[in-house]
């Protein structure tokens, strides 16, 4: 029974994705975004618990992908559609559908293509969905909704791109700092309850920084390659 614990976290992730959809349909943007963020926590825990219990399986891997497409693909897209895209008619439908479609392609590639150790190929759907869900809350701040629509399409592209993103799951964490985990989670829950409108906007910042990390790294890599080619030609 204990070996089913990772799958229970995965199903919890799916449940939170459904709750985010219900909240979005009821115009509760802040809480919908917070629920997607909570889904990110569950998504991180299921893999860690599976490795801890030596309960990793192909079934769990496929279940995780199916749940991720709801919580981090469909739910954030619906949040954006209700918040931003509705006035654009058919174009809004296409833009909203493009995000989970690219997320599904990203997950399928992840399941069948062996990636680079320590890196993800393409922006993970978990991060992309977190950025999109929290980005919707900035609709009253940006000068034009087209900026957010462009950001949504850019996130969709990054998921299916070949850009590399660091896989922090592979980074070793000293056991001495494990006790900080419950404190950090408790603090996050307190802030989410105390400041429901501001907390997801704060979470957006590190998620957005992670999303653009792959772009900046790729630009630096190409510049380095160009310099190398120039040096070869010169000499």
C-alpha positions, 0 to 999 in steps of 0.5 A: 500500500505504501508504494502507492503513495507517489501515485496518490500525490500524482492524483492530488496534482490532478485534483488541484488542477480540476479545482483551479479550473472550477475557481477560474470559471468562478472568476477567482483568478488569485486562488486558481493561480495559487492552486496551480502553484500547489499542484507544482508542489505535489508534482515535485513530491511524487517523484521524490517519494517514488525514488525514496520508496524505490517505487518508480514505474512506467505506470507512475511516469505515464500517470504523471504526464496525464495529470500534468497536462490537466494541471499545467496545460489545460488549467492555465490555458483556461485561466488565460482564456477567461481572463484575456482571450474571450474577446478575441473569438476564434483566435482566442480559441486557437491561442488557448488550445495551442498551449496545452497542445504544445504541453502534450507534445513536450510530455510525449517527447520527454517520455520517449526521448532520452534527454541530456543528463541534468537538463530538460530539453524544452521548458518543462510544462510544470514551469510553463503552466506556473508562469502562465497561471500567475501571468494572468494576474498581471492583466490589470498592470500591462499596457496591452493584453497582446503582451500577455498573449505573446507571452503565452505563445512564447511559453508554448514555443519554449516547451517544444523547443530544443533549448536546455533547462537545468533539472534541479531534481538531479541536484543533490541537497544536503540532508542537513537542510531537509528540515527546512522543507516543512518550514518553507512550505508552511511559510508559503501556505501562510503567505498564500492565505494572508496575501492571496492577490500578491502571493502568486505575483511573487511566485511568477518572478522566479518562474519567469526567470527560469523560463527566460534562462534557456533563451539567454543561455542559448543566445550566449552559446550562439555568440560563443560559436560565432566568435569561435568561427571568426577566430578560425577564419582569422587564423 
